[in-house]
Amino acid sequence: MGPNSKLCHLERSLNSILFPKLNTIFGPKFEYSIAFHGWTQDSICVGGSTGSADNGLIREIKDAIKNVLIAEGSIIDVKDSDCPEGFNGNKPDNIVNRLGIKGIQIEQCREARDDFHDVIAQGRCECYRSPDKCLNALAFETSLNNR
C-alpha cells in the first residue's frame, strides 16, 4: 500500500454523523451494491451481506470471477466462505449493505487490480442476470490509491 492509503481509502463503515450528506443516499436501498477494494493478500475474496450469501449471489460471483480469470490464463485464487473477518463485507453497517439489499464486497490482490480489473468487472456483471441490473449496480472503486 502507498503512503496515502489511509487518507484515500473509503472506509467500509462510514459514519453519517461525521458525513451528514450520506443520509441522502442511505434511504431506500438499491437492489444491488458492490464495492471493489484492494488488499495485500495474493488472492481475491468475495464477500457481502448475509442475504447475498443466503441466496447464493456471493458464490455465483466468486465462480464467475474465477471462470473469467481461468479463461484469461490467471491462477489467482478466488475465495468466498473463508474470507477473513473485516474483509468479508458481512456487517450491516458496511457501506455496501447500507446501500443495497444484495451487498457484495470484492477484495482484490494487486495482480487482479493491475491486470484483470476489466474481466473481473465483466464476470461480476454476468451474475446480475440482465444488462440493466449490471449497469444499475452501484460501484465504489476504493483502491485508487493502490494503482
C-alpha positions as YAML, in Angstrom:
chain: A
units: angstrom
residues:
- id: 1
  name: MET
  ca: [0.00, 0.00, 0.00]
- id: 2
  name: GLY
  ca: [1.10, 3.51, -0.73]
- id: 3
  name: PRO
  ca: [1.85, 6.10, 1.96]
- id: 4
  name: ASN
  ca: [-1.52, 7.82, 1.40]
- id: 5
  name: SER
  ca: [-3.63, 4.67, 1.61]
- id: 6
  name: LYS
  ca: [-5.21, 5.68, 4.91]
- id: 7
  name: LEU
  ca: [-6.05, 9.14, 3.56]
- id: 8
  name: CYS
  ca: [-7.55, 7.90, 0.28]
- id: 9
  name: HIS
  ca: [-9.35, 4.78, 1.45]
- id: 10
  name: LEU
  ca: [-13.12, 4.96, 1.67]
- id: 11
  name: GLU
  ca: [-13.94, 3.30, 4.96]
- id: 12
  name: ARG
  ca: [-16.19, 0.27, 4.77]
- id: 13
  name: SER
  ca: [-18.34, 1.61, 7.61]
- id: 14
  name: LEU
  ca: [-18.96, 5.32, 7.18]
- id: 15
  name: ASN
  ca: [-20.43, 7.40, 9.94]
- id: 16
  name: SER
  ca: [-23.36, 9.52, 8.74]
- id: 17
  name: ILE
  ca: [-22.95, 11.82, 11.74]
- id: 18
  name: LEU
  ca: [-19.50, 12.83, 10.52]
- id: 19
  name: PHE
  ca: [-20.67, 12.86, 6.90]
- id: 20
  name: PRO
  ca: [-24.32, 14.04, 7.07]
- id: 21
  name: LYS
  ca: [-24.80, 14.18, 3.30]
- id: 22
  name: LEU
  ca: [-24.54, 10.38, 3.27]
- id: 23
  name: ASN
  ca: [-28.08, 10.37, 4.67]
- id: 24
  name: THR
  ca: [-29.28, 11.45, 1.23]
- id: 25
  name: ILE
  ca: [-28.30, 8.05, -0.17]
- id: 26
  name: PHE
  ca: [-28.98, 5.90, 2.90]
- id: 27
  name: GLY
  ca: [-32.73, 5.93, 2.40]
- id: 28
  name: PRO
  ca: [-34.40, 3.45, 0.08]
- id: 29
  name: LYS
  ca: [-31.90, 0.76, -0.79]
- id: 30
  name: PHE
  ca: [-30.69, -0.17, -4.23]
- id: 31
  name: GLU
  ca: [-31.28, -3.78, -5.21]
- id: 32
  name: TYR
  ca: [-27.53, -4.31, -5.66]
- id: 33
  name: SER
  ca: [-24.45, -2.55, -4.36]
- id: 34
  name: ILE
  ca: [-20.86, -3.57, -4.88]
- id: 35
  name: ALA
  ca: [-17.52, -2.39, -3.54]
- id: 36
  name: PHE
  ca: [-14.16, -3.14, -5.13]
- id: 37
  name: HIS
  ca: [-11.32, -2.99, -2.61]
- id: 38
  name: GLY
  ca: [-7.61, -3.65, -2.79]
- id: 39
  name: TRP
  ca: [-5.75, -5.72, -0.24]
- id: 40
  name: THR
  ca: [-2.25, -7.09, 0.27]
- id: 41
  name: GLN
  ca: [-3.14, -10.80, 0.05]
- id: 42
  name: ASP
  ca: [-2.32, -12.75, -3.15]
- id: 43
  name: SER
  ca: [-5.94, -13.70, -3.76]
- id: 44
  name: ILE
  ca: [-9.43, -12.36, -4.32]
- id: 45
  name: CYS
  ca: [-12.06, -12.55, -1.60]
- id: 46
  name: VAL
  ca: [-15.75, -12.17, -2.45]
- id: 47
  name: GLY
  ca: [-17.99, -11.38, 0.50]
- id: 48
  name: GLY
  ca: [-21.09, -9.41, 1.28]
- id: 49
  name: SER
  ca: [-24.35, -9.28, 3.14]
- id: 50
  name: THR
  ca: [-25.98, -12.27, 4.79]
- id: 51
  name: GLY
  ca: [-28.76, -12.02, 2.20]
- id: 52
  name: SER
  ca: [-26.25, -12.22, -0.63]
- id: 53
  name: ALA
  ca: [-24.68, -15.28, 0.96]
- id: 54
  name: ASP
  ca: [-28.03, -16.96, 1.66]
- id: 55
  name: ASN
  ca: [-29.33, -16.53, -1.89]
- id: 56
  name: GLY
  ca: [-26.09, -17.78, -3.44]
- id: 57
  name: LEU
  ca: [-25.07, -14.48, -5.04]
- id: 58
  name: ILE
  ca: [-21.63, -14.39, -3.37]
- id: 59
  name: ARG
  ca: [-20.78, -17.90, -4.57]
- id: 60
  name: GLU
  ca: [-22.15, -17.12, -8.03]
- id: 61
  name: ILE
  ca: [-19.97, -14.00, -8.32]
- id: 62
  name: LYS
  ca: [-16.94, -15.88, -6.98]
- id: 63
  name: ASP
  ca: [-17.44, -18.64, -9.57]
- id: 64
  name: ALA
  ca: [-17.94, -16.12, -12.39]
- id: 65
  name: ILE
  ca: [-14.76, -14.22, -11.46]
- id: 66
  name: LYS
  ca: [-12.82, -17.47, -11.17]
- id: 67
  name: ASN
  ca: [-14.08, -18.60, -14.60]
- id: 68
  name: VAL
  ca: [-13.13, -15.35, -16.36]
- id: 69
  name: LEU
  ca: [-9.70, -15.41, -14.72]
- id: 70
  name: ILE
  ca: [-9.10, -19.01, -15.82]
- id: 71
  name: ALA
  ca: [-10.16, -18.07, -19.36]
- id: 72
  name: GLU
  ca: [-7.51, -15.31, -19.24]
- id: 73
  name: GLY
  ca: [-4.84, -17.76, -18.04]
- id: 74
  name: SER
  ca: [-4.73, -16.47, -14.45]
- id: 75
  name: ILE
  ca: [-4.25, -18.73, -11.44]
- id: 76
  name: ILE
  ca: [-5.29, -16.14, -8.83]
- id: 77
  name: ASP
  ca: [-7.16, -17.91, -6.03]
- id: 78
  name: VAL
  ca: [-10.74, -16.67, -5.59]
- id: 79
  name: LYS
  ca: [-12.35, -17.30, -2.19]
- id: 80
  name: ASP
  ca: [-15.70, -16.68, -0.62]
- id: 81
  name: SER
  ca: [-16.54, -18.60, 2.53]
- id: 82
  name: ASP
  ca: [-13.11, -18.31, 4.13]
- id: 83
  name: CYS
  ca: [-12.60, -14.55, 3.81]
- id: 84
  name: PRO
  ca: [-11.10, -13.12, 7.00]
- id: 85
  name: GLU
  ca: [-13.23, -11.10, 9.40]
- id: 86
  name: GLY
  ca: [-13.04, -7.43, 8.48]
- id: 87
  name: PHE
  ca: [-12.71, -8.26, 4.79]
- id: 88
  name: ASN
  ca: [-15.83, -10.34, 4.22]
- id: 89
  name: GLY
  ca: [-18.30, -7.44, 3.98]
- id: 90
  name: ASN
  ca: [-20.94, -9.10, 6.14]
- id: 91
  name: LYS
  ca: [-21.52, -6.39, 8.76]
- id: 92
  name: PRO
  ca: [-24.82, -4.49, 8.49]
- id: 93
  name: ASP
  ca: [-23.05, -1.11, 8.80]
- id: 94
  name: ASN
  ca: [-20.75, -1.88, 5.87]
- id: 95
  name: ILE
  ca: [-21.47, 0.71, 3.19]
- id: 96
  name: VAL
  ca: [-22.45, -1.91, 0.58]
- id: 97
  name: ASN
  ca: [-25.03, -3.35, 2.97]
- id: 98
  name: ARG
  ca: [-26.35, 0.07, 3.89]
- id: 99
  name: LEU
  ca: [-26.79, 0.96, 0.22]
- id: 100
  name: GLY
  ca: [-28.04, -2.30, -1.23]
- id: 101
  name: ILE
  ca: [-30.29, -5.20, -0.37]
- id: 102
  name: LYS
  ca: [-27.75, -7.51, -2.00]
- id: 103
  name: GLY
  ca: [-24.38, -6.08, -0.96]
- id: 104
  name: ILE
  ca: [-21.16, -7.51, -2.41]
- id: 105
  name: GLN
  ca: [-17.59, -6.69, -1.37]
- id: 106
  name: ILE
  ca: [-14.66, -7.82, -3.53]
- id: 107
  name: GLU
  ca: [-11.14, -7.64, -2.08]
- id: 108
  name: GLN
  ca: [-8.56, -7.86, -4.87]
- id: 109
  name: CYS
  ca: [-4.83, -8.52, -4.87]
- id: 110
  name: ARG
  ca: [-2.51, -6.20, -6.78]
- id: 111
  name: GLU
  ca: [-2.27, -8.57, -9.80]
- id: 112
  name: ALA
  ca: [-6.06, -8.69, -10.09]
- id: 113
  name: ARG
  ca: [-6.35, -4.89, -9.95]
- id: 114
  name: ASP
  ca: [-3.49, -4.25, -12.36]
- id: 115
  name: ASP
  ca: [-4.02, -6.99, -14.94]
- id: 116
  name: PHE
  ca: [-7.60, -8.26, -14.72]
- id: 117
  name: HIS
  ca: [-9.84, -5.41, -13.47]
- id: 118
  name: ASP
  ca: [-11.89, -5.39, -16.66]
- id: 119
  name: VAL
  ca: [-12.59, -9.15, -16.76]
- id: 120
  name: ILE
  ca: [-13.37, -9.20, -13.03]
- id: 121
  name: ALA
  ca: [-15.96, -6.46, -13.58]
- id: 122
  name: GLN
  ca: [-17.40, -8.39, -16.53]
- id: 123
  name: GLY
  ca: [-17.58, -11.61, -14.50]
- id: 124
  name: ARG
  ca: [-19.46, -9.77, -11.80]
- id: 125
  name: CYS
  ca: [-21.89, -8.34, -14.35]
- id: 126
  name: GLU
  ca: [-22.79, -11.78, -15.66]
- id: 127
  name: CYS
  ca: [-24.25, -12.63, -12.26]
- id: 128
  name: TYR
  ca: [-26.84, -9.88, -12.31]
- id: 129
  name: ARG
  ca: [-28.73, -11.87, -14.94]
- id: 130
  name: SER
  ca: [-29.52, -8.82, -17.07]
- id: 131
  name: PRO
  ca: [-27.56, -5.92, -18.56]
- id: 132
  name: ASP
  ca: [-29.83, -3.40, -16.83]
- id: 133
  name: LYS
  ca: [-29.04, -4.77, -13.39]
- id: 134
  name: CYS
  ca: [-25.35, -4.69, -14.19]
- id: 135
  name: LEU
  ca: [-25.48, -1.10, -15.38]
- id: 136
  name: ASN
  ca: [-27.56, -0.05, -12.39]
- id: 137
  name: ALA
  ca: [-25.35, -1.73, -9.78]
- id: 138
  name: LEU
  ca: [-23.75, 0.93, -7.63]
- id: 139
  name: ALA
  ca: [-19.95, 0.54, -7.60]
- id: 140
  name: PHE
  ca: [-17.38, 2.13, -5.37]
- id: 141
  name: GLU
  ca: [-13.77, 1.98, -6.52]
- id: 142
  name: THR
  ca: [-11.83, 2.21, -3.30]
- id: 143
  name: SER
  ca: [-8.44, 1.01, -4.43]
- id: 144
  name: LEU
  ca: [-7.33, 4.03, -6.49]
- id: 145
  name: ASN
  ca: [-4.51, 4.62, -4.05]
- id: 146
  name: ASN
  ca: [-3.21, 1.11, -4.74]
- id: 147
  name: ARG
  ca: [-2.79, 1.63, -8.50]
...
